[in-house]
Amino acid sequence: MLSLSEKIKSREKVEEDRYMRAQTEAWKEKLRKLKEEEESERKVQQFQEVVQPVMDDIEKMLAKSGDKVGKEGLETLAKWKIDL
């Protein structure tokens, strides 16, 4: 039979393990959110550096012939042109 002090130590260990698991999960969640933010920022930067100039080029080419395409259409054409 376990003594009182052994029972208390056992409970403390269980509580400590439970706390550590909760902390680990919280850290993993924070890391996942940071990775999502970085991915989102990377996509925005890629759009600004690559897609936007191509969209501007296509818009100029279409303007010469008097054609117009909406922003979403220009984005789709730009991504198709650069094979994204």
A tleap script that builds the chain and sets N, CA, C and O, in Angstrom:
source leaprc.protein.ff14SB
mol = sequence {
  NMET LEU SER LEU SER GLU LYS ILE LYS SER
  ARG GLU LYS VAL GLU GLU ASP ARG TYR MET
  ARG ALA GLN THR GLU ALA TRP LYS GLU LYS
  LEU ARG LYS LEU LYS GLU GLU GLU GLU SER
  GLU ARG LYS VAL GLN GLN PHE GLN GLU VAL
  VAL GLN PRO VAL MET ASP ASP ILE GLU LYS
  MET LEU ALA LYS SER GLY ASP LYS VAL GLY
  LYS GLU GLY LEU GLU THR LEU ALA LYS TRP
  LYS ILE ASP CLEU
}
set mol.1.N position { 0.840 -1.183 0.000 }
set mol.1.CA position { 0.000 0.000 0.000 }
set mol.1.C position { 0.887 1.250 0.000 }
set mol.1.O position { 1.916 1.296 0.674 }
set mol.2.N position { 0.470 2.256 -0.764 }
set mol.2.CA position { 1.251 3.480 -0.861 }
set mol.2.C position { 1.044 4.357 0.368 }
set mol.2.O position { -0.058 4.451 0.910 }
set mol.3.N position { 2.105 4.980 0.782 }
set mol.3.CA position { 1.991 5.895 1.910 }
set mol.3.C position { 1.406 7.222 1.418 }
set mol.3.O position { 1.317 7.451 0.212 }
set mol.4.N position { 1.022 8.062 2.313 }
set mol.4.CA position { 0.424 9.351 1.984 }
set mol.4.C position { 1.382 10.207 1.151 }
set mol.4.O position { 0.971 10.823 0.168 }
set mol.5.N position { 2.630 10.243 1.536 }
set mol.5.CA position { 3.608 11.054 0.796 }
set mol.5.C position { 3.812 10.517 -0.621 }
set mol.5.O position { 3.993 11.295 -1.557 }
set mol.6.N position { 3.784 9.199 -0.783 }
set mol.6.CA position { 3.923 8.617 -2.120 }
set mol.6.C position { 2.708 8.954 -2.986 }
set mol.6.O position { 2.851 9.226 -4.178 }
set mol.7.N position { 1.513 8.936 -2.389 }
set mol.7.CA position { 0.298 9.303 -3.133 }
set mol.7.C position { 0.352 10.756 -3.580 }
set mol.7.O position { -0.016 11.077 -4.710 }
set mol.8.N position { 0.807 11.625 -2.703 }
set mol.8.CA position { 0.911 13.051 -3.029 }
set mol.8.C position { 1.920 13.266 -4.150 }
set mol.8.O position { 1.661 14.013 -5.094 }
set mol.9.N position { 3.077 12.606 -4.041 }
set mol.9.CA position { 4.098 12.728 -5.087 }
set mol.9.C position { 3.563 12.216 -6.420 }
set mol.9.O position { 3.832 12.801 -7.470 }
set mol.10.N position { 2.820 11.141 -6.375 }
set mol.10.CA position { 2.250 10.562 -7.586 }
set mol.10.C position { 1.265 11.546 -8.229 }
set mol.10.O position { 1.284 11.747 -9.443 }
set mol.11.N position { 0.412 12.150 -7.410 }
set mol.11.CA position { -0.544 13.136 -7.920 }
set mol.11.C position { 0.166 14.358 -8.474 }
set mol.11.O position { -0.228 14.895 -9.510 }
set mol.12.N position { 1.213 14.799 -7.786 }
set mol.12.CA position { 1.986 15.942 -8.269 }
set mol.12.C position { 2.595 15.633 -9.638 }
set mol.12.O position { 2.595 16.475 -10.536 }
set mol.13.N position { 3.103 14.431 -9.777 }
set mol.13.CA position { 3.707 14.020 -11.052 }
set mol.13.C position { 2.657 14.016 -12.159 }
set mol.13.O position { 2.922 14.472 -13.271 }
set mol.14.N position { 1.469 13.503 -11.858 }
set mol.14.CA position { 0.391 13.474 -12.844 }
set mol.14.C position { 0.008 14.897 -13.244 }
set mol.14.O position { -0.151 15.187 -14.430 }
set mol.15.N position { -0.139 15.782 -12.264 }
set mol.15.CA position { -0.495 17.175 -12.551 }
set mol.15.C position { 0.605 17.869 -13.355 }
set mol.15.O position { 0.322 18.640 -14.271 }
set mol.16.N position { 1.854 17.588 -13.006 }
set mol.16.CA position { 2.979 18.184 -13.728 }
set mol.16.C position { 2.987 17.701 -15.181 }
set mol.16.O position { 3.187 18.495 -16.101 }
set mol.17.N position { 2.773 16.416 -15.383 }
set mol.17.CA position { 2.719 15.865 -16.748 }
set mol.17.C position { 1.574 16.485 -17.535 }
set mol.17.O position { 1.736 16.828 -18.707 }
set mol.18.N position { 0.426 16.629 -16.901 }
set mol.18.CA position { -0.734 17.223 -17.555 }
set mol.18.C position { -0.441 18.674 -17.963 }
set mol.18.O position { -0.786 19.103 -19.064 }
set mol.19.N position { 0.197 19.415 -17.058 }
set mol.19.CA position { 0.564 20.802 -17.342 }
set mol.19.C position { 1.556 20.878 -18.502 }
set mol.19.O position { 1.413 21.722 -19.386 }
set mol.20.N position { 2.546 20.012 -18.502 }
set mol.20.CA position { 3.555 20.014 -19.569 }
set mol.20.C position { 2.930 19.677 -20.926 }
set mol.20.O position { 3.291 20.274 -21.940 }
set mol.21.N position { 1.991 18.718 -20.946 }
set mol.21.CA position { 1.314 18.395 -22.199 }
set mol.21.C position { 0.511 19.586 -22.706 }
set mol.21.O position { 0.505 19.878 -23.902 }
set mol.22.N position { -0.173 20.277 -21.780 }
set mol.22.CA position { -0.951 21.454 -22.159 }
set mol.22.C position { -0.036 22.545 -22.702 }
set mol.22.O position { -0.364 23.186 -23.701 }
set mol.23.N position { 1.098 22.762 -22.062 }
set mol.23.CA position { 2.061 23.764 -22.532 }
set mol.23.C position { 2.603 23.394 -23.903 }
set mol.23.O position { 2.721 24.250 -24.780 }
set mol.24.N position { 2.931 22.133 -24.088 }
set mol.24.CA position { 3.451 21.672 -25.370 }
set mol.24.C position { 2.429 21.902 -26.475 }
set mol.24.O position { 2.781 22.354 -27.564 }
set mol.25.N position { 1.176 21.595 -26.201 }
set mol.25.CA position { 0.122 21.812 -27.192 }
set mol.25.C position { -0.026 23.301 -27.507 }
set mol.25.O position { -0.211 23.676 -28.665 }
set mol.26.N position { 0.053 24.137 -26.490 }
set mol.26.CA position { -0.048 25.584 -26.695 }
set mol.26.C position { 1.110 26.080 -27.553 }
set mol.26.O position { 0.911 26.905 -28.445 }
set mol.27.N position { 2.307 25.589 -27.294 }
set mol.27.CA position { 3.471 25.988 -28.088 }
set mol.27.C position { 3.339 25.517 -29.532 }
set mol.27.O position { 3.681 26.246 -30.463 }
set mol.28.N position { 2.846 24.306 -29.711 }
set mol.28.CA position { 2.649 23.788 -31.064 }
set mol.28.C position { 1.631 24.628 -31.818 }
set mol.28.O position { 1.809 24.900 -33.005 }
set mol.29.N position { 0.565 25.042 -31.141 }
set mol.29.CA position { -0.459 25.877 -31.764 }
set mol.29.C position { 0.115 27.236 -32.163 }
set mol.29.O position { -0.164 27.731 -33.255 }
set mol.30.N position { 0.915 27.839 -31.284 }
set mol.30.CA position { 1.554 29.120 -31.602 }
set mol.30.C position { 2.479 28.972 -32.807 }
set mol.30.O position { 2.496 29.827 -33.692 }
set mol.31.N position { 3.242 27.893 -32.836 }
set mol.31.CA position { 4.157 27.647 -33.941 }
set mol.31.C position { 3.390 27.459 -35.245 }
set mol.31.O position { 3.802 27.972 -36.285 }
set mol.32.N position { 2.281 26.728 -35.198 }
set mol.32.CA position { 1.451 26.516 -36.386 }
set mol.32.C position { 0.910 27.847 -36.906 }
set mol.32.O position { 0.910 28.091 -38.113 }
set mol.33.N position { 0.450 28.704 -35.997 }
set mol.33.CA position { -0.072 30.016 -36.403 }
set mol.33.C position { 1.031 30.875 -37.019 }
set mol.33.O position { 0.806 31.557 -38.020 }
set mol.34.N position { 2.220 30.842 -36.422 }
set mol.34.CA position { 3.342 31.613 -36.976 }
set mol.34.C position { 3.695 31.137 -38.377 }
set mol.34.O position { 3.964 31.947 -39.264 }
set mol.35.N position { 3.693 29.816 -38.575 }
set mol.35.CA position { 4.001 29.270 -39.890 }
set mol.35.C position { 2.943 29.684 -40.908 }
set mol.35.O position { 3.273 29.988 -42.054 }
set mol.36.N position { 1.676 29.698 -40.500 }
set mol.36.CA position { 0.604 30.130 -41.397 }
set mol.36.C position { 0.782 31.595 -41.777 }
set mol.36.O position { 0.605 31.963 -42.938 }
set mol.37.N position { 1.137 32.442 -40.788 }
set mol.37.CA position { 1.359 33.853 -41.060 }
set mol.37.C position { 2.526 34.048 -42.023 }
set mol.37.O position { 2.436 34.853 -42.950 }
set mol.38.N position { 3.614 33.320 -41.810 }
set mol.38.CA position { 4.771 33.428 -42.696 }
set mol.38.C position { 4.408 33.007 -44.115 }
set mol.38.O position { 4.832 33.643 -45.080 }
set mol.39.N position { 3.628 31.942 -44.247 }
set mol.39.CA position { 3.202 31.459 -45.557 }
set mol.39.C position { 2.331 32.507 -46.236 }
set mol.39.O position { 2.476 32.762 -47.432 }
set mol.40.N position { 1.437 33.108 -45.483 }
set mol.40.CA position { 0.566 34.146 -46.028 }
set mol.40.C position { 1.381 35.353 -46.484 }
set mol.40.O position { 1.150 35.892 -47.567 }
set mol.41.N position { 2.333 35.772 -45.654 }
set mol.41.CA position { 3.198 36.888 -46.007 }
set mol.41.C position { 4.030 36.569 -47.253 }
set mol.41.O position { 4.248 37.433 -48.102 }
set mol.42.N position { 4.487 35.330 -47.348 }
set mol.42.CA position { 5.279 34.923 -48.500 }
set mol.42.C position { 4.440 34.985 -49.770 }
set mol.42.O position { 4.925 35.411 -50.818 }
set mol.43.N position { 3.182 34.562 -49.677 }
set mol.43.CA position { 2.305 34.599 -50.846 }
set mol.43.C position { 2.022 36.034 -51.284 }
set mol.43.O position { 1.992 36.329 -52.478 }
set mol.44.N position { 1.814 36.920 -50.318 }
set mol.44.CA position { 1.571 38.329 -50.639 }
set mol.44.C position { 2.806 38.927 -51.304 }
set mol.44.O position { 2.700 39.656 -52.290 }
set mol.45.N position { 3.972 38.612 -50.758 }
set mol.45.CA position { 5.218 39.131 -51.326 }
set mol.45.C position { 5.429 38.585 -52.734 }
set mol.45.O position { 5.841 39.326 -53.626 }
set mol.46.N position { 5.155 37.308 -52.943 }
set mol.46.CA position { 5.296 36.711 -54.266 }
set mol.46.C position { 4.354 37.398 -55.235 }
set mol.46.O position { 4.728 37.687 -56.372 }
set mol.47.N position { 3.142 37.658 -54.795 }
set mol.47.CA position { 2.169 38.326 -55.652 }
set mol.47.C position { 2.680 39.697 -56.054 }
set mol.47.O position { 2.619 40.065 -57.227 }
set mol.48.N position { 3.181 40.455 -55.090 }
set mol.48.CA position { 3.645 41.806 -55.367 }
set mol.48.C position { 4.880 41.816 -56.260 }
set mol.48.O position { 5.020 42.693 -57.112 }
set mol.49.N position { 5.763 40.863 -56.075 }
set mol.49.CA position { 7.011 40.853 -56.836 }
set mol.49.C position { 6.866 40.230 -58.219 }
set mol.49.O position { 7.552 40.641 -59.155 }
set mol.50.N position { 5.989 39.251 -58.358 }
set mol.50.CA position { 5.926 38.491 -59.603 }
set mol.50.C position { 4.622 38.723 -60.362 }
set mol.50.O position { 4.644 39.098 -61.534 }
set mol.51.N position { 3.520 38.508 -59.717 }
set mol.51.CA position { 2.234 38.522 -60.414 }
set mol.51.C position { 1.812 39.938 -60.808 }
set mol.51.O position { 1.348 40.154 -61.927 }
set mol.52.N position { 1.967 40.892 -59.907 }
set mol.52.CA position { 1.517 42.256 -60.188 }
set mol.52.C position { 2.185 42.861 -61.430 }
set mol.52.O position { 1.485 43.452 -62.252 }
set mol.53.N position { 3.503 42.739 -61.601 }
set mol.53.CA position { 4.112 43.287 -62.828 }
set mol.53.C position { 3.586 42.617 -64.097 }
set mol.53.O position { 3.407 43.276 -65.121 }
set mol.54.N position { 3.340 41.322 -64.030 }
set mol.54.CA position { 2.800 40.612 -65.193 }
set mol.54.C position { 1.377 41.094 -65.472 }
set mol.54.O position { 0.983 41.261 -66.626 }
set mol.55.N position { 0.612 41.314 -64.405 }
set mol.55.CA position { -0.742 41.850 -64.582 }
set mol.55.C position { -0.697 43.213 -65.259 }
set mol.55.O position { -1.503 43.496 -66.145 }
set mol.56.N position { 0.238 44.051 -64.848 }
set mol.56.CA position { 0.382 45.375 -65.450 }
set mol.56.C position { 0.727 45.257 -66.933 }
set mol.56.O position { 0.181 45.994 -67.754 }
set mol.57.N position { 1.629 44.335 -67.284 }
set mol.57.CA position { 1.999 44.102 -68.682 }
set mol.57.C position { 0.796 43.672 -69.516 }
set mol.57.O position { 0.561 44.200 -70.603 }
set mol.58.N position { 0.047 42.721 -69.003 }
set mol.58.CA position { -1.121 42.221 -69.732 }
set mol.58.C position { -2.136 43.333 -69.909 }
set mol.58.O position { -2.732 43.472 -70.978 }
set mol.59.N position { -2.335 44.127 -68.866 }
set mol.59.CA position { -3.293 45.229 -68.944 }
set mol.59.C position { -2.879 46.231 -70.022 }
set mol.59.O position { -3.723 46.733 -70.764 }
set mol.60.N position { -1.580 46.520 -70.106 }
set mol.60.CA position { -1.082 47.440 -71.147 }
set mol.60.C position { -1.290 46.851 -72.546 }
set mol.60.O position { -1.689 47.557 -73.473 }
set mol.61.N position { -1.016 45.552 -72.686 }
set mol.61.CA position { -1.198 44.905 -73.989 }
set mol.61.C position { -2.664 44.946 -74.405 }
set mol.61.O position { -2.978 45.232 -75.560 }
set mol.62.N position { -3.548 44.665 -73.475 }
set mol.62.CA position { -4.977 44.677 -73.781 }
set mol.62.C position { -5.472 46.089 -74.074 }
set mol.62.O position { -6.351 46.279 -74.914 }
set mol.63.N position { -4.909 47.079 -73.384 }
set mol.63.CA position { -5.320 48.470 -73.599 }
set mol.63.C position { -4.982 48.921 -75.016 }
set mol.63.O position { -5.707 49.727 -75.600 }
set mol.64.N position { -3.890 48.410 -75.568 }
set mol.64.CA position { -3.507 48.774 -76.942 }
set mol.64.C position { -4.566 48.347 -77.952 }
set mol.64.O position { -4.795 49.026 -78.953 }
set mol.65.N position { -5.206 47.216 -77.678 }
set mol.65.CA position { -6.231 46.730 -78.603 }
set mol.65.C position { -7.636 47.164 -78.179 }
set mol.65.O position { -8.620 46.819 -78.833 }
set mol.66.N position { -7.725 47.918 -77.088 }
set mol.66.CA position { -9.015 48.417 -76.635 }
set mol.66.C position { -9.800 47.414 -75.806 }
set mol.66.O position { -10.979 47.633 -75.530 }
set mol.67.N position { -9.172 46.323 -75.405 }
set mol.67.CA position { -9.855 45.310 -74.600 }
set mol.67.C position { -9.663 45.606 -73.108 }
set mol.67.O position { -8.678 46.211 -72.686 }
set mol.68.N position { -10.639 45.155 -72.343 }
set mol.68.CA position { -10.551 45.329 -70.889 }
set mol.68.C position { -10.892 44.017 -70.213 }
set mol.68.O position { -11.767 43.273 -70.658 }
set mol.69.N position { -10.173 43.746 -69.114 }
set mol.69.CA position { -10.414 42.556 -68.307 }
set mol.69.C position { -10.411 43.010 -66.856 }
set mol.69.O position { -9.644 43.899 -66.485 }
set mol.70.N position { -11.264 42.407 -66.033 }
set mol.70.CA position { -11.325 42.740 -64.614 }
set mol.70.C position { -10.062 42.313 -63.884 }
set mol.70.O position { -9.238 41.568 -64.413 }
set mol.71.N position { -9.929 42.799 -62.662 }
set mol.71.CA position { -8.733 42.492 -61.861 }
set mol.71.C position { -8.566 40.991 -61.637 }
set mol.71.O position { -7.453 40.472 -61.717 }
set mol.72.N position { -9.662 40.296 -61.357 }
set mol.72.CA position { -9.561 38.849 -61.140 }
set mol.72.C position { -9.131 38.137 -62.415 }
set mol.72.O position { -8.333 37.200 -62.370 }
set mol.73.N position { -9.657 38.580 -63.547 }
set mol.73.CA position { -9.262 37.994 -64.823 }
set mol.73.C position { -7.800 38.263 -65.126 }
set mol.73.O position { -7.085 37.382 -65.606 }
set mol.74.N position { -7.353 39.492 -64.842 }
set mol.74.CA position { -5.934 39.823 -65.049 }
set mol.74.C position { -5.044 38.949 -64.167 }
set mol.74.O position { -4.000 38.471 -64.609 }
set mol.75.N position { -5.460 38.748 -62.934 }
set mol.75.CA position { -4.666 37.914 -62.031 }
set mol.75.C position { -4.586 36.480 -62.553 }
set mol.75.O position { -3.520 35.865 -62.533 }
set mol.76.N position { -5.704 35.961 -63.013 }
set mol.76.CA position { -5.722 34.599 -63.558 }
set mol.76.C position { -4.826 34.496 -64.787 }
set mol.76.O position { -4.060 33.541 -64.919 }
set mol.77.N position { -4.916 35.466 -65.682 }
set mol.77.CA position { -4.063 35.468 -66.877 }
set mol.77.C position { -2.575 35.557 -66.500 }
set mol.77.O position { -1.738 34.866 -67.081 }
set mol.78.N position { -2.264 36.411 -65.530 }
set mol.78.CA position { -0.870 36.574 -65.106 }
set mol.78.C position { -0.330 35.273 -64.523 }
set mol.78.O position { 0.785 34.856 -64.839 }
set mol.79.N position { -1.126 34.639 -63.671 }
set mol.79.CA position { -0.672 33.376 -63.081 }
set mol.79.C position { -0.527 32.302 -64.149 }
set mol.79.O position { 0.388 31.481 -64.081 }
set mol.80.N position { -1.407 32.298 -65.123 }
set mol.80.CA position { -1.309 31.331 -66.215 }
set mol.80.C position { -0.055 31.603 -67.035 }
set mol.80.O position { 0.648 30.671 -67.425 }
set mol.81.N position { 0.227 32.881 -67.298 }
set mol.81.CA position { 1.377 33.239 -68.110 }
set mol.81.C position { 2.691 32.830 -67.446 }
set mol.81.O position { 3.617 32.390 -68.128 }
set mol.82.N position { 2.779 32.972 -66.132 }
set mol.82.CA position { 4.015 32.621 -65.446 }
set mol.82.C position { 3.949 31.210 -64.871 }
set mol.82.O position { 4.849 30.785 -64.148 }
set mol.83.N position { 2.881 30.490 -65.196 }
set mol.83.CA position { 2.723 29.076 -64.846 }
set mol.83.C position { 2.718 28.828 -63.339 }
set mol.83.O position { 3.467 27.995 -62.828 }
set mol.84.N position { 1.853 29.575 -62.636 }
set mol.84.CA position { 1.697 29.352 -61.178 }
set mol.84.C position { 0.494 28.487 -60.919 }
set mol.84.O position { 0.189 28.182 -59.766 }
savepdb mol mol.pdb
quit
